[in-house]
Amino acid sequence: MNYLAHLYLSKNNKNILIGNFISDAVKGKNYQHYPKEIQQGIILHRNIDTFTDTHPIVRKSKHRLHERYKHYDGIIIDIFYDYFLAKNWNDYSEIPLNVYASNIYQLLKNESTVFPPKMQQILQYMIQYNWLETYQSKKGIEKVLQGMNKRTEGKSLMNLAIEDLQKYHDELEADFKTFFKDLINFTNEKTKLLLEI
C-alpha cells in the first residue's frame, strides 16, 4: 500500500501513524532507536506490506500488469489502490479528504524532527504537491506515475500505466474494495496486539 492507505490504517494513534509513515526509511533493527509506540507503527507498516504482498487478490491485480511492468507491478498496484481509496474516500471516512490531508500534513510537520532525513524530504514534497488529495484523480495519478518513471530513468515504463488503469479500472476497483476490507480487519487486529505488548 502507498502513503494514503498507511496513514489511514493508523487511525487516530499519533505515534503509530508516525512509525507507519517513516517505516520505509528505517532499516532492519534501527526501529529500536525510537519510542515504543513509534516502533509499533514501524512494525505495523512492515506487517501491512507483508500481508498486502502475499494476498491472493493483490496478486491477481499484479498479474494483470506483470507482463508489461515485471517487478514494478507491485509499486503500480500500490499507487492504483491509493487512487481507489481516495476516489471512494467517503465510504471509509466521515472526514472529507481535503480536511484529513490538511490535518495529517500539520501533524507530520509538527513531529518531523524525529523523522529520518529521507522522510523529512518526502514530507516536504508531499505537502508542496498535496499528494494525498492528488491521488483521487486520474490526472493526479498520471503525474505520480510519470514522476516514478523518471526516478527509474524510464526503465519501469510506469508512465504508461495510466492506460492500464483505464483498461482494467472496474476490475481493479473491485479487487481493491474486497482486499481493503481484509486489510482493515488485519490491521485492527495487529494494532490491538502490538499495543498490548
ABEGO torsion letter per residue (X at the ends): XBAAAAAAAAEABAAAAAAAAAAAABBEAAAAABBAAAAAAAAAAAAAAAAAAABAAAAAAAAAAAAAAEAAAAAAAAAAAAAAAAAAAAAABABBAAAAAAAAAAAAAAAAAABBAAAAAAAAAAAAAGAAAAAABAAAAAAAAAAAAAAAGGAAGAAAAAAAAAAAAAAAAAAAAAAAAAAAAAAAAAAAAAAAX
